[in-house]
């Protein structure tokens, strides 16, 4: 790959920056293992199934990790529950707020109901009414004041004004750790893995999976996939630093919206993703 030597140099500089500044804490394998024990009784170990048609098309042995079978229909439930279970007593009493296009909000709704925590979700004006209804039935307050691009900064603003804890969909070490439990399961469910291919929105899932798998078996390649109409993380990976990228409308509404420029996921992806 043409970027190899450039990224090796950049990774060294990045590690120094993180250690010197102390401004962020990267997720570790130990964090992921703790998250697994924490959420185990309330999460599903989702199946890893052989995909015969895709195997035939590619000439490889392809398997699919069915996070669609997770308790809320998405991997997002893992990180949301782990984050809410690590709140302090004071944070639990005050409640939480998050920004979501649907699946993370459903995860927070599920976790807050389990733990008895008050939760609010800032949800885009144009987003799925079906997902909005599911969140409301789970007991969270849905706030629809802004569009896709503005839900995260608006949720952070409301958190500050109302004294709530903001729960990021991806830019949080405990969210990443919860998502990383998926990677531990993959390693236990299948031997002789060559490549793990992971979709990217904000990067929480691939950051967790890559951290878990690379710690256990560095020879396994981690490949991220991002939609051409939502390429911000890909463009940043190519550039070697965070960049803004133009977005287009997509049937996959959950991919819409930018990524926070200080997100820990961008650093993890640069360091761990092949």
C-alpha positions as CSV (number, residue, x, y, z in Angstrom):
1,X,0.0,0.0,0.0
2,X,1.3,3.4,-1.0
3,X,0.6,4.9,2.4
4,X,2.5,2.4,4.5
5,X,5.7,4.3,5.4
6,X,3.7,7.6,5.8
7,X,1.3,6.0,8.3
8,X,4.1,4.3,10.3
9,X,5.7,7.7,10.8
10,X,2.4,9.3,11.7
11,X,1.5,6.5,14.2
12,X,4.7,7.2,16.2
13,X,3.9,10.9,16.3
14,X,0.3,10.2,17.3
15,X,1.3,8.0,20.3
16,X,3.6,10.7,21.6
17,X,0.9,13.3,21.3
18,X,-1.6,11.2,23.2
19,X,0.9,10.4,26.0
20,X,2.1,13.9,26.4
21,X,-1.2,15.7,26.3
22,X,-3.3,13.4,28.5
23,X,-6.4,14.8,26.7
24,X,-7.8,11.4,25.7
25,X,-7.7,7.8,26.9
26,X,-7.5,5.1,24.3
27,X,-9.5,1.9,24.7
28,X,-7.5,-1.2,25.6
29,X,-8.1,-4.9,25.4
30,X,-8.5,-4.9,29.2
31,X,-11.3,-2.3,28.8
32,X,-13.1,-4.5,26.3
33,X,-12.8,-7.6,28.5
34,X,-14.2,-5.6,31.5
35,X,-17.0,-4.4,29.3
36,X,-17.9,-8.0,28.3
37,X,-18.2,-9.1,31.9
38,X,-20.2,-6.0,32.7
39,X,-22.8,-6.3,30.0
40,X,-22.8,-10.1,29.4
41,X,-26.1,-10.9,31.2
42,X,-28.0,-8.4,29.3
43,X,-26.6,-8.8,25.8
44,X,-26.9,-11.6,23.2
45,X,-23.8,-13.5,21.9
46,X,-24.8,-13.1,18.2
47,X,-24.3,-15.9,15.7
48,X,-21.5,-16.0,13.2
49,X,-22.9,-17.8,10.1
50,X,-21.4,-19.1,6.9
51,X,-22.5,-17.0,3.9
52,X,-22.5,-19.5,1.1
53,X,-23.5,-17.1,-1.7
54,X,-20.8,-14.5,-0.8
55,X,-18.3,-17.3,-0.4
56,X,-19.0,-18.5,-3.9
57,X,-18.9,-15.0,-5.4
58,X,-15.5,-14.2,-3.8
59,X,-13.8,-17.6,-3.8
60,X,-13.2,-17.3,-0.1
61,X,-14.8,-18.6,3.1
62,X,-17.1,-15.7,4.1
63,X,-18.9,-15.5,7.4
64,X,-21.4,-12.9,8.7
65,X,-21.6,-11.6,12.3
66,X,-25.3,-11.1,12.8
67,X,-25.5,-8.1,15.1
68,X,-29.0,-7.7,13.7
69,X,-29.9,-10.4,16.2
70,X,-28.7,-8.2,19.1
71,X,-31.3,-7.2,21.7
72,X,-32.1,-3.9,20.0
73,X,-31.3,-5.1,16.4
74,X,-27.9,-3.4,16.4
75,X,-24.4,-3.6,17.9
76,X,-25.0,-0.2,19.4
77,X,-26.7,-1.7,22.4
78,X,-23.3,-3.1,23.6
79,X,-21.6,0.3,23.9
80,X,-24.6,2.1,25.2
81,X,-25.1,-0.3,28.1
82,X,-21.4,-0.4,29.0
83,X,-21.3,3.4,29.1
84,X,-24.4,3.8,31.2
85,X,-23.1,1.1,33.6
86,X,-20.0,3.1,34.2
87,X,-21.7,6.3,35.2
88,X,-21.1,7.7,38.6
89,X,-24.0,7.9,41.1
90,X,-24.3,11.6,40.5
91,X,-24.4,11.2,36.7
92,X,-27.0,8.4,37.0
93,X,-29.2,10.7,39.2
94,X,-29.0,13.6,36.7
95,X,-29.7,11.5,33.6
96,X,-28.2,11.4,30.1
97,X,-28.6,12.8,26.7
98,X,-27.3,11.5,23.4
99,X,-27.5,12.2,19.6
100,X,-28.6,9.5,17.3
101,X,-30.1,8.7,13.9
102,X,-31.7,5.6,15.4
103,X,-29.7,2.6,16.5
104,X,-27.6,4.3,19.2
105,X,-30.7,6.0,20.5
106,X,-32.4,2.6,20.7
107,X,-29.3,1.2,22.6
108,X,-29.4,4.1,25.1
109,X,-33.2,3.6,25.5
110,X,-32.7,-0.1,26.2
111,X,-29.9,0.5,28.7
112,X,-31.6,3.4,30.5
113,X,-34.7,1.3,30.9
114,X,-32.7,-1.6,32.4
115,X,-30.9,0.7,34.8
116,X,-33.7,3.1,35.7
117,X,-31.9,6.2,34.2
118,X,-33.7,9.2,32.7
119,X,-32.6,9.6,29.0
120,X,-33.1,12.0,26.2
121,X,-32.2,11.5,22.5
122,X,-31.6,14.3,20.0
123,X,-33.0,12.9,16.8
124,X,-32.8,14.4,13.3
125,X,-35.9,16.1,11.9
126,X,-35.9,14.0,8.7
127,X,-35.1,10.6,10.3
128,X,-37.1,7.4,10.6
129,X,-40.5,7.7,12.3
130,X,-40.3,4.0,13.0
131,X,-37.1,4.3,15.1
132,X,-38.5,7.4,16.8
133,X,-41.6,5.5,17.9
134,X,-39.4,2.6,19.2
135,X,-37.4,5.0,21.3
136,X,-40.5,6.7,22.7
137,X,-42.0,3.4,23.6
138,X,-38.8,2.5,25.4
139,X,-39.4,5.5,27.6
140,X,-36.9,8.1,26.4
141,X,-37.7,11.7,25.5
142,X,-37.0,12.3,21.8
143,X,-36.0,15.9,20.9
144,X,-36.4,16.8,17.2
145,X,-35.2,20.4,16.7
146,X,-32.3,20.1,14.2
147,X,-31.2,18.2,11.1
148,X,-28.5,15.4,10.7
149,X,-25.5,17.7,10.7
150,X,-26.4,19.4,13.9
151,X,-27.6,16.7,16.2
152,X,-24.3,16.1,18.0
153,X,-23.4,19.7,18.8
154,X,-27.0,20.4,19.7
155,X,-27.1,17.5,22.1
156,X,-23.8,18.6,23.7
157,X,-25.2,22.1,24.1
158,X,-28.3,20.8,25.8
159,X,-26.2,18.5,28.1
160,X,-24.3,21.5,29.3
161,X,-27.4,23.7,29.8
162,X,-29.4,21.0,31.6
163,X,-26.6,19.4,33.6
164,X,-26.9,16.0,31.8
165,X,-24.2,13.5,30.8
166,X,-23.6,13.4,27.1
167,X,-23.3,9.9,25.7
168,X,-21.5,10.0,22.3
169,X,-22.5,7.4,19.7
170,X,-18.8,6.7,19.1
171,X,-16.4,9.3,20.7
172,X,-16.1,7.6,24.1
173,X,-13.7,4.9,25.3
174,X,-16.5,3.0,27.0
175,X,-18.7,3.0,23.9
176,X,-15.7,1.7,21.9
177,X,-15.1,-1.0,24.6
178,X,-18.6,-2.2,24.4
179,X,-18.5,-2.4,20.6
180,X,-15.2,-4.3,20.9
181,X,-16.9,-7.2,22.7
182,X,-18.1,-8.1,19.1
183,X,-14.5,-8.7,18.2
184,X,-13.9,-11.0,21.1
185,X,-16.9,-13.1,20.1
186,X,-15.6,-13.3,16.5
187,X,-12.3,-14.8,17.6
188,X,-14.0,-17.4,19.8
189,X,-16.5,-18.4,17.0
190,X,-14.1,-18.9,14.1
191,X,-10.5,-20.2,13.7
192,X,-8.0,-19.2,11.0
193,X,-9.4,-15.7,10.2
194,X,-7.5,-13.7,7.6
195,X,-9.5,-10.5,7.3
196,X,-12.3,-8.9,9.2
197,X,-14.4,-6.3,7.2
198,X,-16.3,-3.7,9.3
199,X,-18.7,-0.9,8.2
200,X,-17.9,2.6,9.4
201,X,-20.1,5.4,10.5
202,X,-18.5,7.3,13.3
203,X,-16.0,4.5,13.8
204,X,-16.9,3.1,17.2
205,X,-17.5,-0.5,16.0
206,X,-14.3,-0.8,13.9
207,X,-12.3,0.9,16.7
208,X,-13.5,-1.7,19.2
209,X,-13.2,-4.7,17.0
210,X,-9.7,-3.7,15.7
211,X,-8.5,-3.0,19.3
212,X,-9.7,-6.5,20.4
213,X,-8.5,-8.5,17.4
214,X,-5.2,-6.8,16.9
215,X,-4.3,-7.3,20.6
216,X,-5.1,-11.0,20.3
217,X,-3.8,-11.7,16.8
218,X,-2.0,-8.9,15.0
219,X,-1.8,-10.9,11.8
220,X,-5.5,-10.6,11.1
221,X,-6.2,-7.7,8.7
222,X,-8.9,-5.2,9.6
223,X,-10.6,-3.5,6.7
224,X,-13.1,-0.6,7.0
225,X,-15.8,0.1,4.5
226,X,-17.6,3.4,4.2
227,X,-20.3,4.7,1.8
228,X,-19.2,6.9,-1.0
229,X,-21.8,9.4,0.0
230,X,-20.5,9.6,3.6
231,X,-16.7,9.4,3.2
232,X,-15.5,11.6,6.1
233,X,-13.6,8.8,7.9
234,X,-12.1,7.4,4.7
235,X,-11.0,10.8,3.5
236,X,-9.4,11.4,6.9
237,X,-7.6,8.0,6.8
238,X,-6.2,8.8,3.4
239,X,-5.1,12.3,4.4
240,X,-3.6,11.2,7.7
241,X,-5.5,13.8,9.7
242,X,-9.1,14.8,10.2
243,X,-10.8,16.4,7.1
244,X,-14.3,17.5,6.4
245,X,-15.9,15.7,3.4
246,X,-19.0,16.5,1.4
247,X,-22.0,14.2,1.9
248,X,-24.9,13.3,-0.3
249,X,-28.4,12.0,0.5
250,X,-28.5,8.2,1.2
251,X,-31.2,5.6,1.7
252,X,-29.0,4.5,4.7
253,X,-30.0,7.5,6.9
254,X,-27.9,6.2,9.8
255,X,-24.8,7.1,7.9
256,X,-25.6,10.8,7.6
257,X,-23.9,13.4,9.8
258,X,-20.3,14.3,10.3
259,X,-17.8,12.9,12.7
260,X,-16.4,15.0,15.6
261,X,-12.9,16.2,14.7
262,X,-11.4,15.2,18.1
263,X,-12.9,11.7,18.0
264,X,-10.8,9.0,19.6
265,X,-12.0,6.7,16.8
266,X,-10.0,8.5,14.1
267,X,-6.7,7.9,16.1
268,X,-7.6,4.2,16.7
269,X,-8.4,3.7,13.0
270,X,-5.2,5.3,11.9
271,X,-3.2,3.0,14.3
272,X,-5.1,-0.3,14.0
273,X,-6.9,-0.5,10.6
274,X,-5.1,-2.0,7.7
